[in-house]
Amino acid sequence: MVLLDNDGFLTHLTCLLQNRKSSGTVNITMKRYYGQTKPKPKPRGAKKAKKLTAVEQEGESKCLFRATDGKKKLSTVVNSKDVNRFQMVSLYNFYFVVFFVSCSATPCGF
Amino acid sequence: MVYFDSWDEFAAAVEQLCVAEPNRFRFVIKYRSCDGKLVLKGTDDQVCLKYRTEQQQDLKKLEKLNSVLMRHTVAK
């Protein structure tokens, strides 16, 4: 799993989409993320299952993006203050790649 | 899980799920370029909402939905 900054992620995502232009699929996932790097302990008992870990309680909620074509994995974390900016760029990019890049585009070297 | 037929129903259901279960919710966009097919999925591992499209105009709506979901996701 390669963790990239927001702009790097979009660049690589564009390439991923271009490389998968003629065959295969690309998956993009979005979910909430608190900055937890350790696995969550197994819940024991009904009460604990609902409890959030310390990181989850203290950490600021962020947005985790992952993209994969089955071989390459990309990921990025978007902070709450960057949400609006990332939004504009990401969908514009997606839109662009999906419909306007010609099929003859050469595969990127990323 | 059956695919939704109408975008509006799908969008409303996904947004509702995102608000109800923000910690477990995830949103997946699957794009198959060679067929030009787009499959969207929103799930909290209990409920699974799916929608598929081949139309370009749905991208605009996806853009809108995605921004709404992102805002819900980062909101405490």
N, CA and C atoms of all chains as a GROMACS GRO file, in nm:
protein
  558
    1MET      N    1   0.085  -0.120   0.000
    1MET     CA    2   0.000   0.000   0.000
    1MET      C    3   0.088   0.124   0.000
    2VAL      N    4   0.073   0.202  -0.103
    2VAL     CA    5   0.151   0.325  -0.112
    2VAL      C    6   0.067   0.442  -0.063
    3LEU      N    7   0.112   0.507   0.042
    3LEU     CA    8   0.040   0.624   0.091
    3LEU      C    9   0.100   0.749   0.028
    4LEU      N   10   0.016   0.819  -0.048
    4LEU     CA   11   0.063   0.936  -0.122
    4LEU      C   12  -0.003   1.062  -0.067
    5ASP      N   13   0.053   1.178  -0.103
    5ASP     CA   14  -0.019   1.302  -0.071
    5ASP      C   15  -0.132   1.320  -0.173
    6ASN      N   16  -0.217   1.418  -0.148
    6ASN     CA   17  -0.340   1.429  -0.227
    6ASN      C   18  -0.314   1.447  -0.376
    7ASP      N   19  -0.219   1.533  -0.409
    7ASP     CA   20  -0.194   1.559  -0.550
    7ASP      C   21  -0.129   1.440  -0.618
    8GLY      N   22  -0.036   1.377  -0.546
    8GLY     CA   23   0.030   1.258  -0.600
    8GLY      C   24  -0.069   1.147  -0.626
    9PHE      N   25  -0.163   1.134  -0.536
    9PHE     CA   26  -0.265   1.031  -0.551
    9PHE      C   27  -0.345   1.051  -0.680
   10LEU      N   28  -0.382   1.176  -0.704
   10LEU     CA   29  -0.462   1.205  -0.824
   10LEU      C   30  -0.384   1.180  -0.951
   11THR      N   31  -0.256   1.216  -0.948
   11THR     CA   32  -0.172   1.192  -1.065
   11THR      C   33  -0.163   1.042  -1.094
   12HIS      N   34  -0.136   0.966  -0.988
   12HIS     CA   35  -0.122   0.822  -1.006
   12HIS      C   36  -0.254   0.758  -1.044
   13LEU      N   37  -0.362   0.812  -0.988
   13LEU     CA   38  -0.495   0.759  -1.020
   13LEU      C   39  -0.525   0.777  -1.169
   14THR      N   40  -0.488   0.894  -1.219
   14THR     CA   41  -0.509   0.920  -1.361
   14THR      C   42  -0.436   0.816  -1.445
   15CYS      N   43  -0.315   0.787  -1.404
   15CYS     CA   44  -0.234   0.688  -1.477
   15CYS      C   45  -0.296   0.550  -1.468
   16LEU      N   46  -0.342   0.518  -1.347
   16LEU     CA   47  -0.404   0.388  -1.325
   16LEU      C   48  -0.523   0.370  -1.418
   17LEU      N   49  -0.602   0.475  -1.429
   17LEU     CA   50  -0.721   0.469  -1.515
   17LEU      C   51  -0.681   0.458  -1.662
   18GLN      N   52  -0.577   0.529  -1.697
   18GLN     CA   53  -0.532   0.525  -1.836
   18GLN      C   54  -0.479   0.387  -1.873
   19ASN      N   55  -0.404   0.328  -1.780
   19ASN     CA   56  -0.347   0.197  -1.807
   19ASN      C   57  -0.453   0.088  -1.814
   20ARG      N   58  -0.564   0.113  -1.750
   20ARG     CA   59  -0.673   0.015  -1.751
   20ARG      C   60  -0.781   0.053  -1.853
   21LYS      N   61  -0.740   0.130  -1.949
   21LYS     CA   62  -0.837   0.183  -2.046
   21LYS      C   63  -0.900   0.072  -2.131
   22SER      N   64  -0.818  -0.022  -2.174
   22SER     CA   65  -0.868  -0.123  -2.268
   22SER      C   66  -0.912  -0.251  -2.200
   23SER      N   67  -0.869  -0.275  -2.078
   23SER     CA   68  -0.914  -0.396  -2.009
   23SER      C   69  -0.906  -0.376  -1.858
   24GLY      N   70  -0.984  -0.454  -1.785
   24GLY     CA   71  -0.977  -0.452  -1.640
   24GLY      C   72  -1.062  -0.345  -1.576
   25THR      N   73  -1.061  -0.346  -1.442
   25THR     CA   74  -1.141  -0.250  -1.368
   25THR      C   75  -1.054  -0.174  -1.269
   26VAL      N   76  -1.106  -0.060  -1.228
   26VAL     CA   77  -1.040   0.018  -1.124
   26VAL      C   78  -1.140   0.041  -1.011
   27ASN      N   79  -1.096   0.015  -0.889
   27ASN     CA   80  -1.181   0.034  -0.772
   27ASN      C   81  -1.134   0.154  -0.691
   28ILE      N   82  -1.226   0.242  -0.656
   28ILE     CA   83  -1.192   0.356  -0.571
   28ILE      C   84  -1.281   0.350  -0.447
   29THR      N   85  -1.219   0.348  -0.330
   29THR     CA   86  -1.295   0.339  -0.206
   29THR      C   87  -1.276   0.464  -0.123
   30MET      N   88  -1.384   0.506  -0.059
   30MET     CA   89  -1.375   0.619   0.032
   30MET      C   90  -1.431   0.579   0.167
   31LYS      N   91  -1.358   0.609   0.274
   31LYS     CA   92  -1.412   0.580   0.407
   31LYS      C   93  -1.355   0.675   0.511
   32ARG      N   94  -1.413   0.672   0.630
   32ARG     CA   95  -1.366   0.758   0.738
   32ARG      C   96  -1.238   0.701   0.798
   33TYR      N   97  -1.152   0.791   0.843
   33TYR     CA   98  -1.024   0.748   0.898
   33TYR      C   99  -0.981   0.843   1.009
   34TYR      N  100  -0.931   0.784   1.119
   34TYR     CA  101  -0.892   0.866   1.234
   34TYR      C  102  -0.743   0.879   1.253
   35GLY      N  103  -0.666   0.813   1.171
   35GLY     CA  104  -0.522   0.816   1.190
   35GLY      C  105  -0.472   0.698   1.271
   36GLN      N  106  -0.555   0.598   1.289
   36GLN     CA  107  -0.514   0.478   1.363
   36GLN      C  108  -0.421   0.393   1.277
   37THR      N  109  -0.304   0.360   1.332
   37THR     CA  110  -0.209   0.279   1.256
   37THR      C  111  -0.199   0.137   1.309
   38LYS      N  112  -0.253   0.114   1.430
   38LYS     CA  113  -0.251  -0.021   1.486
   38LYS      C  114  -0.386  -0.085   1.465
   39PRO      N  115  -0.392  -0.219   1.457
   39PRO     CA  116  -0.522  -0.283   1.444
   39PRO      C  117  -0.606  -0.263   1.570
   40LYS      N  118  -0.734  -0.259   1.549
   40LYS     CA  119  -0.826  -0.239   1.661
   40LYS      C  120  -0.836  -0.369   1.742
   41PRO      N  121  -0.827  -0.361   1.876
   41PRO     CA  122  -0.838  -0.483   1.955
   41PRO      C  123  -0.973  -0.551   1.934
   42LYS      N  124  -0.971  -0.681   1.945
   42LYS     CA  125  -1.096  -0.756   1.927
   42LYS      C  126  -1.193  -0.720   2.038
   43PRO      N  127  -1.316  -0.692   2.004
   43PRO     CA  128  -1.412  -0.658   2.109
   43PRO      C  129  -1.448  -0.781   2.191
   44ARG      N  130  -1.444  -0.767   2.324
   44ARG     CA  131  -1.490  -0.876   2.411
   44ARG      C  132  -1.610  -0.825   2.488
   45GLY      N  133  -1.724  -0.884   2.461
   45GLY     CA  134  -1.846  -0.840   2.527
   45GLY      C  135  -1.916  -0.732   2.447
   46ALA      N  136  -2.045  -0.725   2.466
   46ALA     CA  137  -2.126  -0.634   2.385
   46ALA      C  138  -2.093  -0.488   2.411
   47LYS      N  139  -2.056  -0.458   2.536
   47LYS     CA  140  -2.031  -0.319   2.573
   47LYS      C  141  -1.910  -0.263   2.500
   48LYS      N  142  -1.802  -0.343   2.499
   48LYS     CA  143  -1.677  -0.296   2.441
   48LYS      C  144  -1.686  -0.281   2.290
   49ALA      N  145  -1.770  -0.358   2.230
   49ALA     CA  146  -1.778  -0.358   2.085
   49ALA      C  147  -1.812  -0.220   2.031
   50LYS      N  148  -1.890  -0.147   2.107
   50LYS     CA  149  -1.935  -0.016   2.057
   50LYS      C  150  -1.838   0.095   2.092
   51LYS      N  151  -1.745   0.065   2.185
   51LYS     CA  152  -1.652   0.167   2.231
   51LYS      C  153  -1.550   0.200   2.122
   52LEU      N  154  -1.518   0.327   2.109
   52LEU     CA  155  -1.415   0.367   2.014
   52LEU      C  156  -1.280   0.363   2.085
   53THR      N  157  -1.174   0.336   2.009
   53THR     CA  158  -1.041   0.338   2.069
   53THR      C  159  -0.998   0.481   2.096
   54ALA      N  160  -0.887   0.494   2.170
   54ALA     CA  161  -0.841   0.627   2.210
   54ALA      C  162  -0.815   0.716   2.089
   55VAL      N  163  -0.752   0.658   1.988
   55VAL     CA  164  -0.721   0.735   1.867
   55VAL      C  165  -0.848   0.785   1.801
   56GLU      N  166  -0.946   0.699   1.798
   56GLU     CA  167  -1.071   0.736   1.732
   56GLU      C  168  -1.142   0.849   1.805
   57GLN      N  169  -1.127   0.849   1.940
   57GLN     CA  170  -1.195   0.954   2.016
   57GLN      C  171  -1.124   1.088   2.000
   58GLU      N  172  -0.990   1.083   2.005
   58GLU     CA  173  -0.915   1.208   2.005
   58GLU      C  174  -0.891   1.261   1.864
   59GLY      N  175  -0.861   1.170   1.774
   59GLY     CA  176  -0.821   1.211   1.640
   59GLY      C  177  -0.931   1.285   1.565
   60GLU      N  178  -0.885   1.370   1.478
   60GLU     CA  179  -0.977   1.442   1.390
   60GLU      C  180  -1.021   1.345   1.280
   61SER      N  181  -1.147   1.351   1.242
   61SER     CA  182  -1.190   1.256   1.140
   61SER      C  183  -1.145   1.304   1.002
   62LYS      N  184  -1.089   1.211   0.929
   62LYS     CA  185  -1.037   1.240   0.796
   62LYS      C  186  -1.102   1.147   0.696
   63CYS      N  187  -1.063   1.165   0.573
   63CYS     CA  188  -1.120   1.086   0.466
   63CYS      C  189  -1.010   1.002   0.402
   64LEU      N  190  -1.026   0.872   0.402
   64LEU     CA  191  -0.925   0.785   0.342
   64LEU      C  192  -0.972   0.739   0.205
   65PHE      N  193  -0.885   0.760   0.107
   65PHE     CA  194  -0.916   0.715  -0.029
   65PHE      C  195  -0.821   0.604  -0.068
   66ARG      N  196  -0.876   0.501  -0.127
   66ARG     CA  197  -0.792   0.395  -0.179
   66ARG      C  198  -0.831   0.369  -0.323
   67ALA      N  199  -0.732   0.334  -0.402
   67ALA     CA  200  -0.761   0.298  -0.540
   67ALA      C  201  -0.677   0.178  -0.578
   68THR      N  202  -0.735   0.084  -0.650
   68THR     CA  203  -0.659  -0.031  -0.694
   68THR      C  204  -0.711  -0.084  -0.828
   69ASP      N  205  -0.619  -0.144  -0.904
   69ASP     CA  206  -0.661  -0.211  -1.027
   69ASP      C  207  -0.641  -0.362  -1.012
   70GLY      N  208  -0.622  -0.406  -0.888
   70GLY     CA  209  -0.599  -0.547  -0.862
   70GLY      C  210  -0.452  -0.578  -0.848
   71LYS      N  211  -0.366  -0.490  -0.896
   71LYS     CA  212  -0.222  -0.511  -0.883
   71LYS      C  213  -0.161  -0.399  -0.802
   72LYS      N  214  -0.179  -0.278  -0.852
   72LYS     CA  215  -0.123  -0.161  -0.786
   72LYS      C  216  -0.221  -0.107  -0.683
   73LYS      N  217  -0.169  -0.058  -0.570
   73LYS     CA  218  -0.256   0.002  -0.471
   73LYS      C  219  -0.212   0.144  -0.443
   74LEU      N  220  -0.307   0.233  -0.437
   74LEU     CA  221  -0.278   0.372  -0.402
   74LEU      C  222  -0.366   0.411  -0.286
   75SER      N  223  -0.318   0.500  -0.201
   75SER     CA  224  -0.406   0.552  -0.097
   75SER      C  225  -0.364   0.694  -0.061
   76THR      N  226  -0.459   0.767  -0.007
   76THR     CA  227  -0.430   0.902   0.041
   76THR      C  228  -0.527   0.937   0.152
   77VAL      N  229  -0.482   1.026   0.240
   77VAL     CA  230  -0.568   1.072   0.348
   77VAL      C  231  -0.598   1.220   0.325
   78VAL      N  232  -0.726   1.254   0.323
   78VAL     CA  233  -0.764   1.392   0.301
   78VAL      C  234  -0.809   1.453   0.433
   79ASN      N  235  -0.742   1.560   0.475
   79ASN     CA  236  -0.783   1.629   0.597
   79ASN      C  237  -0.910   1.707   0.573
   80SER      N  238  -0.980   1.737   0.683
   80SER     CA  239  -1.110   1.801   0.667
   80SER      C  240  -1.100   1.936   0.598
   81LYS      N  241  -0.988   2.007   0.618
   81LYS     CA  242  -0.977   2.139   0.556
   81LYS      C  243  -0.948   2.131   0.407
   82ASP      N  244  -0.901   2.015   0.362
   82ASP     CA  245  -0.868   2.002   0.220
   82ASP      C  246  -0.981   1.943   0.138
   83VAL      N  247  -1.091   1.910   0.205
   83VAL     CA  248  -1.198   1.836   0.139
   83VAL      C  249  -1.249   1.906   0.014
   84ASN      N  250  -1.277   2.034   0.025
   84ASN     CA  251  -1.336   2.106  -0.088
   84ASN      C  252  -1.243   2.111  -0.208
   85ARG      N  253  -1.114   2.131  -0.181
   85ARG     CA  254  -1.018   2.142  -0.287
   85ARG      C  255  -1.002   2.007  -0.358
   86PHE      N  256  -0.986   1.902  -0.276
   86PHE     CA  257  -0.965   1.768  -0.330
   86PHE      C  258  -1.083   1.726  -0.416
   87GLN      N  259  -1.200   1.759  -0.367
   87GLN     CA  260  -1.324   1.726  -0.436
   87GLN      C  261  -1.323   1.775  -0.581
   88MET      N  262  -1.293   1.904  -0.594
   88MET     CA  263  -1.298   1.965  -0.727
   88MET      C  264  -1.200   1.898  -0.820
   89VAL      N  265  -1.078   1.879  -0.771
   89VAL     CA  266  -0.975   1.823  -0.856
   89VAL      C  267  -1.007   1.678  -0.890
   90SER      N  268  -1.049   1.603  -0.789
   90SER     CA  269  -1.062   1.459  -0.809
   90SER      C  270  -1.166   1.424  -0.914
   91LEU      N  271  -1.280   1.488  -0.904
   91LEU     CA  272  -1.385   1.450  -0.998
   91LEU      C  273  -1.359   1.504  -1.136
   92TYR      N  274  -1.296   1.620  -1.140
   92TYR     CA  275  -1.261   1.675  -1.270
   92TYR      C  276  -1.168   1.578  -1.342
   93ASN      N  277  -1.072   1.531  -1.263
   93ASN     CA  278  -0.974   1.437  -1.315
   93ASN      C  279  -1.040   1.309  -1.365
   94PHE      N  280  -1.126   1.258  -1.283
   94PHE     CA  281  -1.196   1.134  -1.312
   94PHE      C  282  -1.276   1.149  -1.441
   95TYR      N  283  -1.350   1.255  -1.445
   95TYR     CA  284  -1.432   1.289  -1.559
   95TYR      C  285  -1.349   1.294  -1.686
   96PHE      N  286  -1.238   1.361  -1.671
   96PHE     CA  287  -1.147   1.381  -1.783
   96PHE      C  288  -1.097   1.247  -1.837
   97VAL      N  289  -1.047   1.166  -1.748
   97VAL     CA  290  -0.988   1.039  -1.789
   97VAL      C  291  -1.092   0.948  -1.850
   98VAL      N  292  -1.207   0.943  -1.785
   98VAL     CA  293  -1.309   0.849  -1.828
   98VAL      C  294  -1.358   0.878  -1.970
   99PHE      N  295  -1.380   1.006  -1.998
   99PHE     CA  296  -1.447   1.033  -2.125
   99PHE      C  297  -1.368   1.109  -2.231
  100PHE      N  298  -1.265   1.178  -2.190
  100PHE     CA  299  -1.204   1.263  -2.291
  100PHE      C  300  -1.063   1.225  -2.333
  101VAL      N  301  -0.999   1.143  -2.255
  101VAL     CA  302  -0.866   1.100  -2.296
  101VAL      C  303  -0.884   0.996  -2.407
  102SER      N  304  -0.814   1.014  -2.514
  102SER     CA  305  -0.834   0.922  -2.625
  102SER      C  306  -0.771   0.787  -2.592
  103CYS      N  307  -0.822   0.684  -2.656
  103CYS     CA  308  -0.776   0.548  -2.627
  103CYS      C  309  -0.630   0.529  -2.667
  104SER      N  310  -0.580   0.616  -2.750
  104SER     CA  311  -0.444   0.599  -2.798
  104SER      C  312  -0.340   0.650  -2.699
  105ALA      N  313  -0.385   0.705  -2.587
  105ALA     CA  314  -0.292   0.757  -2.489
  105ALA      C  315  -0.192   0.650  -2.446
  106THR      N  316  -0.067   0.689  -2.442
  106THR     CA  317   0.034   0.590  -2.406
  106THR      C  318   0.028   0.560  -2.257
  107PRO      N  319   0.055   0.436  -2.217
  107PRO     CA  320   0.051   0.403  -2.075
  107PRO      C  321   0.156   0.480  -1.997
  108CYS      N  322   0.120   0.522  -1.877
  108CYS     CA  323   0.214   0.596  -1.795
  108CYS      C  324   0.314   0.502  -1.731
  109GLY      N  325   0.427   0.558  -1.697
  109GLY     CA  326   0.532   0.475  -1.640
  109GLY      C  327   0.529   0.462  -1.489
  110PHE      N  328   0.423   0.507  -1.423
  110PHE     CA  329   0.421   0.501  -1.276
  110PHE      C  330   0.408   0.359  -1.225
  111MET      N  331  -2.756  -0.857  -0.364
  111MET     CA  332  -2.828  -0.729  -0.347
  111MET      C  333  -2.874  -0.678  -0.482
  112VAL      N  334  -2.994  -0.633  -0.487
  112VAL     CA  335  -3.052  -0.583  -0.611
  112VAL      C  336  -3.000  -0.441  -0.638
  113TYR      N  337  -2.979  -0.411  -0.762
  113TYR     CA  338  -2.937  -0.276  -0.799
  113TYR      C  339  -3.055  -0.180  -0.792
  114PHE      N  340  -3.024  -0.057  -0.754
  114PHE     CA  341  -3.128   0.047  -0.754
  114PHE      C  342  -3.158   0.087  -0.900
  115ASP      N  343  -3.280   0.121  -0.924
  115ASP     CA  344  -3.318   0.164  -1.059
  115ASP      C  345  -3.306   0.315  -1.075
  116SER      N  346  -3.342   0.386  -0.969
  116SER     CA  347  -3.340   0.532  -0.983
  116SER      C  348  -3.225   0.592  -0.903
  117TRP      N  349  -3.160   0.689  -0.964
  117TRP     CA  350  -3.047   0.755  -0.898
  117TRP      C  351  -3.089   0.824  -0.770
  118ASP      N  352  -3.203   0.893  -0.775
  118ASP     CA  353  -3.246   0.970  -0.660
  118ASP      C  354  -3.267   0.882  -0.537
  119GLU      N  355  -3.328   0.766  -0.560
  119GLU     CA  356  -3.349   0.673  -0.450
  119GLU      C  357  -3.216   0.626  -0.393
  120PHE      N  358  -3.125   0.593  -0.486
  120PHE     CA  359  -2.993   0.545  -0.444
  120PHE      C  360  -2.919   0.651  -0.363
  121ALA      N  361  -2.917   0.773  -0.416
  121ALA     CA  362  -2.844   0.882  -0.350
  121ALA      C  363  -2.900   0.908  -0.210
  122ALA      N  364  -3.032   0.908  -0.200
  122ALA     CA  365  -3.095   0.934  -0.070
  122ALA      C  366  -3.060   0.823   0.029
  123ALA      N  367  -3.065   0.697  -0.018
  123ALA     CA  368  -3.037   0.584   0.070
  123ALA      C  369  -2.892   0.584   0.117
  124VAL      N  370  -2.801   0.615   0.025
  124VAL     CA  371  -2.659   0.616   0.060
  124VAL      C  372  -2.630   0.726   0.161
  125GLU      N  373  -2.688   0.842   0.138
  125GLU     CA  374  -2.662   0.953   0.229
  125GLU      C  375  -2.715   0.923   0.369
  126GLN      N  376  -2.831   0.860   0.372
  126GLN     CA  377  -2.892   0.824   0.499
  126GLN      C  378  -2.803   0.726   0.574
  127LEU      N  379  -2.751   0.628   0.502
  127LEU     CA  380  -2.665   0.527   0.563
  127LEU      C  381  -2.536   0.589   0.614
  128CYS      N  382  -2.483   0.682   0.537
  128CYS     CA  383  -2.359   0.749   0.573
  128CYS      C  384  -2.376   0.829   0.702
  129VAL      N  385  -2.490   0.892   0.717
  129VAL     CA  386  -2.517   0.970   0.837
  129VAL      C  387  -2.542   0.878   0.956
  130ALA      N  388  -2.610   0.767   0.930
  130ALA     CA  389  -2.647   0.676   1.039
  130ALA      C  390  -2.527   0.600   1.093
  131GLU      N  391  -2.438   0.555   1.004
  131GLU     CA  392  -2.324   0.472   1.045
  131GLU      C  393  -2.193   0.528   0.991
  132PRO      N  394  -2.156   0.648   1.032
  132PRO     CA  395  -2.038   0.711   0.970
  132PRO      C  396  -1.908   0.634   0.992
  133ASN      N  397  -1.899   0.560   1.102
  133ASN     CA  398  -1.773   0.491   1.131
  133ASN      C  399  -1.755   0.364   1.050
  134ARG      N  400  -1.862   0.308   1.005
  134ARG     CA  401  -1.850   0.184   0.931
  134ARG      C  402  -1.874   0.202   0.783
  135PHE      N  403  -1.925   0.314   0.747
  135PHE     CA  404  -1.967   0.335   0.609
  135PHE      C  405  -1.848   0.347   0.514
  136ARG      N  406  -1.860   0.284   0.399
  136ARG     CA  407  -1.762   0.308   0.293
  136ARG      C  408  -1.834   0.316   0.159
  137PHE      N  409  -1.771   0.388   0.070
  137PHE     CA  410  -1.831   0.412  -0.060
  137PHE      C  411  -1.732   0.372  -0.169
  138VAL      N  412  -1.774   0.282  -0.256
  138VAL     CA  413  -1.682   0.227  -0.355
  138VAL      C  414  -1.729   0.262  -0.496
  139ILE      N  415  -1.636   0.312  -0.577
  139ILE     CA  416  -1.665   0.338  -0.717
  139ILE      C  417  -1.586   0.237  -0.798
  140LYS      N  418  -1.653   0.159  -0.877
  140LYS     CA  419  -1.582   0.062  -0.961
  140LYS      C  420  -1.604   0.101  -1.107
  141TYR      N  421  -1.496   0.121  -1.176
  141TYR     CA  422  -1.507   0.165  -1.314
  141TYR      C  423  -1.442   0.064  -1.409
  142ARG      N  424  -1.518   0.024  -1.507
  142ARG     CA  425  -1.468  -0.068  -1.608
  142ARG      C  426  -1.464   0.007  -1.740
  143SER      N  427  -1.345   0.046  -1.777
  143SER     CA  428  -1.328   0.138  -1.889
  143SER      C  429  -1.367   0.076  -2.022
  144CYS      N  430  -1.330  -0.051  -2.042
  144CYS     CA  431  -1.353  -0.111  -2.174
  144CYS      C  432  -1.501  -0.126  -2.204
  145ASP      N  433  -1.584  -0.144  -2.101
  145ASP     CA  434  -1.728  -0.152  -2.123
  145ASP      C  435  -1.796  -0.019  -2.093
  146GLY      N  436  -1.721   0.077  -2.038
  146GLY     CA  437  -1.778   0.205  -1.999
  146GLY      C  438  -1.882   0.194  -1.890
  147LYS      N  439  -1.861   0.096  -1.801
  147LYS     CA  440  -1.959   0.073  -1.695
  147LYS      C  441  -1.908   0.124  -1.562
  148LEU      N  442  -2.000   0.183  -1.489
  148LEU     CA  443  -1.967   0.237  -1.358
  148LEU      C  444  -2.060   0.172  -1.256
  149VAL      N  445  -2.002   0.111  -1.153
  149VAL     CA  446  -2.084   0.052  -1.046
  149VAL      C  447  -2.051   0.123  -0.916
  150LEU      N  448  -2.154   0.172  -0.848
  150LEU     CA  449  -2.135   0.242  -0.722
  150LEU      C  450  -2.190   0.158  -0.609
  151LYS      N  451  -2.116   0.156  -0.499
  151LYS     CA  452  -2.164   0.078  -0.385
  151LYS      C  453  -2.143   0.156  -0.257
  152GLY      N  454  -2.244   0.160  -0.174
  152GLY     CA  455  -2.233   0.217  -0.041
  152GLY      C  456  -2.274   0.111   0.059
  153THR      N  457  -2.189   0.088   0.160
  153THR     CA  458  -2.222  -0.020   0.254
  153THR      C  459  -2.168   0.010   0.394
  154ASP      N  460  -2.232  -0.050   0.495
  154ASP     CA  461  -2.180  -0.047   0.631
  154ASP      C  462  -2.158  -0.190   0.680
  155ASP      N  463  -2.142  -0.282   0.589
  155ASP     CA  464  -2.124  -0.425   0.615
  155ASP      C  465  -2.252  -0.493   0.664
  156GLN      N  466  -2.359  -0.421   0.677
  156GLN     CA  467  -2.488  -0.481   0.711
  156GLN      C  468  -2.583  -0.463   0.594
  157VAL      N  469  -2.586  -0.339   0.550
  157VAL     CA  470  -2.671  -0.302   0.439
  157VAL      C  471  -2.581  -0.273   0.319
  158CYS      N  472  -2.624  -0.313   0.201
  158CYS     CA  473  -2.543  -0.288   0.082
  158CYS      C  474  -2.631  -0.222  -0.024
  159LEU      N  475  -2.589  -0.105  -0.068
  159LEU     CA  476  -2.667  -0.031  -0.167
  159LEU      C  477  -2.585  -0.019  -0.294
  160LYS      N  478  -2.643  -0.062  -0.405
  160LYS     CA  479  -2.566  -0.059  -0.530
  160LYS      C  480  -2.643   0.008  -0.643
  161TYR      N  481  -2.567   0.065  -0.732
  161TYR     CA  482  -2.626   0.131  -0.847
  161TYR      C  483  -2.529   0.118  -0.963
  162ARG      N  484  -2.580   0.092  -1.082
  162ARG     CA  485  -2.487   0.085  -1.196
  162ARG      C  486  -2.537   0.172  -1.310
  163THR      N  487  -2.443   0.220  -1.385
  163THR     CA  488  -2.479   0.312  -1.492
  163THR      C  489  -2.379   0.305  -1.607
  164GLU      N  490  -2.426   0.345  -1.723
  164GLU     CA  491  -2.335   0.358  -1.837
  164GLU      C  492  -2.347   0.498  -1.895
  165GLN      N  493  -2.421   0.583  -1.825
  165GLN     CA  494  -2.449   0.715  -1.881
  165GLN      C  495  -2.359   0.822  -1.824
  166GLN      N  496  -2.320   0.910  -1.914
  166GLN     CA  497  -2.227   1.014  -1.877
  166GLN      C  498  -2.290   1.116  -1.781
  167GLN      N  499  -2.419   1.136  -1.796
  167GLN     CA  500  -2.482   1.240  -1.712
  167GLN      C  501  -2.484   1.201  -1.565
  168ASP      N  502  -2.473   1.071  -1.538
  168ASP     CA  503  -2.470   1.028  -1.399
  168ASP      C  504  -2.340   1.068  -1.328
  169LEU      N  505  -2.236   1.096  -1.406
  169LEU     CA  506  -2.111   1.139  -1.346
  169LEU      C  507  -2.126   1.270  -1.271
  170LYS      N  508  -2.203   1.360  -1.330
  170LYS     CA  509  -2.228   1.489  -1.266
  170LYS      C  510  -2.297   1.468  -1.131
  171LYS      N  511  -2.393   1.376  -1.132
  171LYS     CA  512  -2.465   1.348  -1.008
  171LYS      C  513  -2.373   1.280  -0.908
  172LEU      N  514  -2.285   1.194  -0.960
  172LEU     CA  515  -2.190   1.126  -0.872
  172LEU      C  516  -2.099   1.228  -0.805
  173GLU      N  517  -2.058   1.328  -0.882
  173GLU     CA  518  -1.973   1.433  -0.829
  173GLU      C  519  -2.039   1.501  -0.710
  174LYS      N  520  -2.166   1.528  -0.726
  174LYS     CA  521  -2.243   1.594  -0.621
  174LYS      C  522  -2.254   1.503  -0.498
  175LEU      N  523  -2.293   1.379  -0.522
  175LEU     CA  524  -2.310   1.284  -0.413
  175LEU      C  525  -2.179   1.264  -0.339
  176ASN      N  526  -2.071   1.252  -0.414
  176ASN     CA  527  -1.940   1.230  -0.355
  176ASN      C  528  -1.900   1.344  -0.263
  177SER      N  529  -1.930   1.466  -0.305
  177SER     CA  530  -1.893   1.580  -0.221
  177SER      C  531  -1.975   1.583  -0.093
  178VAL      N  532  -2.101   1.544  -0.105
  178VAL     CA  533  -2.186   1.538   0.014
  178VAL      C  534  -2.134   1.432   0.111
  179LEU      N  535  -2.100   1.316   0.056
  179LEU     CA  536  -2.052   1.206   0.139
  179LEU      C  537  -1.920   1.241   0.207
  180MET      N  538  -1.832   1.309   0.131
  180MET     CA  539  -1.704   1.349   0.189
  180MET      C  540  -1.725   1.443   0.306
  181ARG      N  541  -1.819   1.532   0.291
  181ARG     CA  542  -1.844   1.627   0.398
  181ARG      C  543  -1.901   1.557   0.522
  182HIS      N  544  -1.987   1.460   0.499
  182HIS     CA  545  -2.040   1.382   0.612
  182HIS      C  546  -1.929   1.303   0.678
  183THR      N  547  -1.836   1.253   0.596
  183THR     CA  548  -1.730   1.167   0.648
  183THR      C  549  -1.636   1.243   0.741
  184VAL      N  550  -1.600   1.364   0.703
  184VAL     CA  551  -1.505   1.439   0.786
  184VAL      C  552  -1.574   1.511   0.902
  185ALA      N  553  -1.707   1.521   0.896
  185ALA     CA  554  -1.778   1.587   1.005
  185ALA      C  555  -1.772   1.497   1.128
  186LYS      N  556  -1.751   1.558   1.243
  186LYS     CA  557  -1.739   1.479   1.368
  186LYS      C  558  -1.873   1.422   1.406
   0.00000   0.00000   0.00000
